[in-house]
Amino acid sequence: MEIITSKRYEMEILAEGETHTLCNALRRILMEDENVKSTAYVNEHPIVGEPKIYVKAKSPRTSLKKASKTLKERCEEFKGLLEAIE
């Protein structure tokens, strides 16, 4: 990931090589954070475009780190549930 814009209350990140799966999951978790005012992602071209994630928050960098940690924990929990089925 590459930071395109980093301001006090706004951040824009280029998520190279990522798809809707990661971007939408991250966006959804970010919206659970009470410090996040708004967040979205856009993929300007479905075949050759790279998604950009936008975050407007009290501290965008902190919110992104928190959301990333939460996403990782939820993935590990889901993996554990799948392994329990086997």
Rosetta blueprint (number, residue, H / E / L):
1 M L
2 E E
3 I E
4 I E
5 T E
6 S E
7 K L
8 R L
9 Y L
10 E E
11 M E
12 E E
13 I E
14 L E
15 A L
16 E L
17 G L
18 E L
19 T L
20 H H
21 T H
22 L H
23 C H
24 N H
25 A H
26 L H
27 R H
28 R H
29 I H
30 L H
31 M L
32 E L
33 D L
34 E L
35 N L
36 V E
37 K E
38 S E
39 T E
40 A E
41 Y E
42 V E
43 N L
44 E L
45 H L
46 P L
47 I L
48 V L
49 G L
50 E L
51 P L
52 K E
53 I E
54 Y E
55 V E
56 K E
57 A E
58 K L
59 S L
60 P H
61 R H
62 T H
63 S H
64 L H
65 K H
66 K H
67 A H
68 S H
69 K H
70 T H
71 L H
72 K H
73 E H
74 R H
75 C H
76 E H
77 E H
78 F H
79 K H
80 G H
81 L H
82 L H
83 E H
84 A H
85 I H
86 E L
